[in-house]
Amino acid sequence: MKTMRWGILGCGHIAGKFARDLALVPDAALVASWGRNPENVCRFAAQYGGQGDVSRAAFLANPEIDVVYVASPHHLHLQDTLDCLEAGKAVLCEKPFGQDLKAATRVFEVARSKNLFVMEALWTRFLPHLKKALELVEQGILGDVRMVEADFGIEVPFNETSRLFMASSGGSLWDIGIYPIFLARLFLGNPTRVKAMADWAPTGVDQRLSMALAFEGGKYAQLYSGFCERTECTATLHGSLGKLRIEGQFHVPSNLVLTDKNGVATRLEFPREGFGYQHETVHVHECLRAGLIESPLWTHADTLGLLGLMERVARSTREE
């Protein structure tokens, strides 16, 4: 089996986690990395392997790279992905894929025109516990899913120079709010109504965000994201025949608790290895070997639909 050769663009915290999990995939190899800070690139290459490129142009032109993991700051995702595609590289772009629906649509058009694979790295979609949750819902175990609750709160002191609070990064919505919004859309579809209320950081981005989403058929989602307090980070699907709770930190490798209408609970546990990024990597390899230009599990339309919903949430915060 041919080894898939990876390049990593952006050498920050998430890139390090991805690189560590890449080592868990037998047919994957990290061959090169590049970042804006040469010292960080050197440290990254020394720790995770491959060459650390000083030149961005040299990185993009490297014929040894089959696919690039884009892990740059949010506001650079679309341009970095576009540059990789123009260089003939397949791309796995860290979430959020972008913060501009029209521009994101254009990037996918370029990928199709060049017959190149590109996927948003919404890694939670590929984790074993979430795949099982989808299976249970599709089997009708929960009956009709009527309500989704999900929260993602972390405690981060305000710092105007922190990526989390910079206007270009978009605050809690774009960094961690994407996870509960993704979950609600995955199980309930596109909402008919969106209402969001925010507390604002001095830099003008949301530091806390409460969201209420209404869907056809009298279905609802209650969601939260924020930097002001640590929450349980759990998620619960409420159905007509029972409920399914994703245990603490629902967006990372987790376990499930299925409770029927009689209150009888069954715990479903899933083995954990690494951080969990290897699951999306394996899926990317499957897609590349099949000659696909988009994932059947997380399609271009899924990414654009999620991005469009996040834009609706952002607009709603300004309509208070």
C-alpha positions, 0 to 999 in steps of 0.5 A: 500500500502506497504511503500517503505523504503529508505536508503541514502548513502551520506549526501551532498547537493543533498541528502538533496534535495532528502530527502526533496522531499521524504517526499512528496511521501506518500508511502515513508519513510527514515529509515537510512542514512550514509556518510563519515563524522559522524557529517554530518550524525548526522545532516542529520538524525536530519533534515530529519529523520531515523537513522544516521549510524556510520558504513557503514557495518551496513547501508548496512546490515540494513534489514529495507532498501528496496532501497538505493539512492546513493548520494556519489561523482561521482567517488564513484558511481559505487563501492557504487552501487555495494556494495548496490547490493551485500548487496541485496538492490535495487539502485537509483544512482545519475548521472552520474552513472559512469565515466567508461563504462566498469565498469558501464556495469559490475554493471548492469550485477551484478544487473541482476544476483541478480534480483535487480532493479537499475537505474541512477537518471537522474531525469530530465527524469521524470519531467512533462515538459520533459514528455510533450515535448516528447509527443509533439515530438512523436505526430509530433507537431514540425514536424522533430526535426532538431536542439537542443540547450541547455546550462548549465552555473553556476559561481563558483570561482576556488577552487582546493579543490572543488568537481567541480574542482577535477580531480576525479569529471571530471569538468563541463562535468560530473557534469552539461554537462551531462544535455544538452548531455542527452537532445540532445541524448534523442531527436536526438539519437546517433551522428555520429560526436562529436566535443568538445572544452574546457578551462582547470582549473589548476587541469586539468578538463574542466571549460568550454565546448562547444560541437557540435554534428552531427546526421544522416539526417543533424541534429545537437546539439549545447551544452554548460556547464561551471563554468565560467559564469551563462547562461540562462540554457534554451533548444530549440528544432527546428523542421520543423513545429515549435520550443519548448523552455524549459524555464530557467533551463531546467533540473529542473521543468520548463514550455514550450513555443511552437511556430508554423511556423507562430510565434504563441506562446503557453505557457504550465505551469506545477505545481511545488512542492518541488525540483522535485525529487519526480517524479523519486521516484514515478517511482522507486516505480512503478518499484519495485512494478511491480518486474522490475529490470530496468526502462522502461523509463530510461533503463540500455541501456539508461544510458550506451549510455549516458555514452558512448557519454560523453566519446566521448565528453571527448576524443574530448576535448583532440584531439584539 
